[in-house]
Amino acid sequence: MGSVHENLTKSISVYPNPATDKLAIDVDEKTFKPTTYSITNITGQELSKGSLTGHFVDVSIFPQGSYFITLTDAKGNSGVKMFINSKSPSPSGEELG
């Protein structure tokens, strides 16, 4: 079973921080090759998850606030970074409860 590793967390960079529409993700792939992501709010509620198929994750649907993105590799090892979303969702965007 995998776990969160401080060294893996250090190998992750997310930007811009604060984000508005898309969060860019850079990872030192020599030490960590994440395949999935999960975004949670500061209370731990999971808001989004999926396969990490590129270097960007859409965060435009989230209200302004602080969030955590967890990246996980095929072995279940994870790294976590905090980011801030500084843009409110558009009026036509889906509201998250």
C-alpha positions in Angstrom: 0.0 0.0 0.0 1.3 3.4 -0.9 1.7 6.5 1.3 2.5 10.2 1.1 6.2 10.8 0.9 7.9 14.1 1.7 10.6 13.5 -0.9 7.9 12.9 -3.6 6.1 16.1 -2.5 9.4 18.0 -2.9 9.6 16.8 -6.5 6.3 18.4 -7.4 5.8 22.0 -8.5 2.4 23.6 -9.2 1.9 27.0 -10.7 0.7 29.6 -11.1 -0.1 29.8 -7.4 -2.6 31.4 -7.0 -4.2 29.8 -10.0 -7.2 31.0 -12.0 -8.1 28.6 -14.8 -5.5 25.9 -15.1 -2.9 24.6 -12.7 0.3 23.5 -14.3 2.1 20.5 -12.7 5.8 19.8 -13.0 7.3 16.6 -11.6 10.8 15.3 -11.4 10.0 12.2 -13.3 13.3 10.5 -12.4 11.9 10.0 -8.9 8.1 10.2 -9.3 5.8 9.4 -12.2 2.2 10.2 -11.1 -0.7 8.7 -13.0 -3.7 10.1 -11.1 -4.7 13.3 -9.2 -7.2 14.2 -6.6 -8.2 17.7 -5.5 -9.6 18.3 -2.0 -10.7 21.4 -0.1 -9.2 22.3 3.2 -11.7 20.2 5.1 -10.6 17.1 3.1 -13.7 16.9 0.9 -12.7 15.4 -2.5 -13.9 17.7 -5.3 -12.2 16.2 -8.4 -10.1 13.3 -9.4 -8.9 11.7 -12.6 -6.1 10.4 -14.7 -3.1 12.7 -15.1 -2.7 12.7 -18.9 -0.8 16.0 -19.3 0.8 18.7 -17.3 -2.4 20.8 -16.6 -5.5 20.4 -14.4 -8.6 22.5 -14.9 -9.4 24.4 -11.6 -11.7 27.0 -13.1 -14.8 25.4 -11.7 -13.7 25.8 -8.1 -14.7 28.8 -5.9 -11.9 31.0 -4.5 -10.1 29.3 -1.8 -7.3 26.9 -0.7 -7.0 23.4 -2.1 -4.7 20.4 -2.0 -3.8 18.4 -5.1 -2.6 14.8 -4.4 -0.6 13.1 -7.2 -0.3 9.3 -7.0 1.8 6.9 -9.0 1.0 3.3 -10.1 2.4 1.9 -6.8 0.1 4.1 -4.7 2.8 6.4 -3.5 1.6 10.0 -3.3 2.8 13.6 -3.1 0.7 16.6 -2.0 0.8 20.3 -2.8 -1.4 23.1 -1.7 -2.6 25.7 -4.1 -4.9 28.7 -4.1 -7.7 29.3 -6.6 -8.1 33.1 -7.0 -10.9 33.1 -9.6 -14.6 32.6 -8.9 -16.4 30.2 -11.2 -18.3 31.7 -14.1 -22.0 32.1 -13.7 -22.6 29.3 -16.2 -20.2 27.1 -14.3 -21.3 24.2 -12.2 -21.6 25.0 -8.5 -19.9 22.6 -6.1 -21.7 21.8 -2.8 
